Amino acid sequence: MEKGLVAKATTTIDAPRAHVWDALVDPKAIKHYMFGAEVSSEWRVGRPIVWKGEWKGKPYQDKGEILRLEPRQRLEYSHWSPLSGAPDEPANYHTVTIELTGEGDRTRVMLAQDNNANEDAQAHSEQNWGAMLDGLKKYVEAREKN
């Protein structure tokens, strides 16, 4: 169930869903398109997911839990970042949902992040997720050419 304002971002990638999915759950790939973040997870429902990195000169360790995993179709996880300044409480977690659709060599990626505190936070999240999806698109399409 979505909470609060929802940030959304979408892209279409010239690659099969399987290749896009692989890039979404491969920590080596994620580091290339998600601002250098190191991600660790067992990629199983109910298991933790952790992001480590540096954002604007500040080290961070974000965390969440895999909520839903339907290979090649849907990935959903909770997310909380200490950089938000909000306490580590359930009410301060976002739910991030990534859905893949498409046929053949084109995949549409739709991402939504709920629980944005206000319209500025929503716009900021949309900008960040848009940049991440642009990076995902470039990464996957470059691999398709090789």
N, C-alpha and C positions, 0 to 999 in steps of 0.2 A: 504494500500500500504506500503510495507516494505521500510525502510530507512536505508542506510548505511550497515555496517557489521551486520550479523545476528548470534547470539549465539543460539545453539540448544542443547537440552538434551532430552533423551528418556528413558523410562523404561517400563517394562511389569509387571503388578500387578496381582496376583492370587486372583482376586475378580471381581464380576460383575461391569459393568460400573456405575450402580446406586450407589453402595457403594463408588466407587472412587469419583464420582461427589459429593456425600454428604460430603466427607472429604475436597473437594476443596472449598466448600462454607459455611462450618460450622466454625465460629471463634474459638470455643473450640478445634476443631480438628487441625485447622491451627496452633495454638500456639504450638502444639506438634511437628510438622515437619518443621515449617518455622522459625527456630532459635529463638523461643519464642515470635515472633511478635504477638501483639494484633491487630486484623483486625476488622474494622467496615465498613459495607456497607449494603445497602438495596437490593443488588444483582438485580438491575434493570438497563437496558440500559439508559445511560445518567446520572446516579446517581454517586456520589463520592465513592471512596474507599480509606481508610486511614490505614496505617500500623504504629504502634508505637512499639518501643522497644529499645534495646541497642545492638550496634554492636561494638565489639572490645573496650568496655569500654565507648563508646560514645552514649548518647541517640539520637534517631532520630524520626522523624515523616515524613514518605513518603506519597505521595498522588497520586491519579490518578482518572480515570473515567471508569466506565464499558462501553465498546464500543460494545460488542456483547455477548449475552448470549443465548445459545441453550442447555437447560438442557440435561445432560448426553452425550453431544457431543462436545461443544465448549464454552470456556470462553476466552474473549479477553478484556484487559484493558490497559489503558495508565498508565505510572509509572514515577515518578520523585522523586529523593532523594536529600535532601540537602547535604548528605554525598558525593555526586558526586563532589561537589565544583562548579557545573555549575549553572548559574542563573535559576530561575523558569520561563522559557520561553518555548513556544510550541516546539521549535527546539531541546530542551534538554530532551524531554520526550521519553521514550521507549514505544513501543507497545509490550505487552506480550500476546502471543496466546497459549492456552492450548487446545489440541484436544484429545478426547477419541475415540478409536475404539476398536472393538473386539466383541466377542460373548461369551455367557455363562459366565463361571467363570474366564475369562482372559481378561484383559483390557490393551491395549497399550496406553501409555500417551506420547504425543509428545508436547514439549514446544519449543517456539521460542521467542527470544527477539531481536528486531531490534534496529537500531540507536546506535550501539557501535562505539565509537570514533576511535578506532584503533584495531589492532589484539591483543594487550595485553588486552585491555578492553573486547574484545570478548572472549578471553580465560578465563579471570577472571569470566565473567558472566556465561560461560559454566560450570566452576567448581562449582560456587555457585548454579546454577540451578540443576546440577547433584546431589549435596548434598541434596538439597531440595526434589528432586524426590526420592532419596534413603530413605529419612525420610518418605515421603508420602507412599512409598511401605511398609516399615516396620510397619508404623502405621496401614494402612488398613489391611494388611495381619495378623497382631496380633489380630485385632478386628474380623477378619473372623474366627479365631480359637476359639474365646470365644462364 
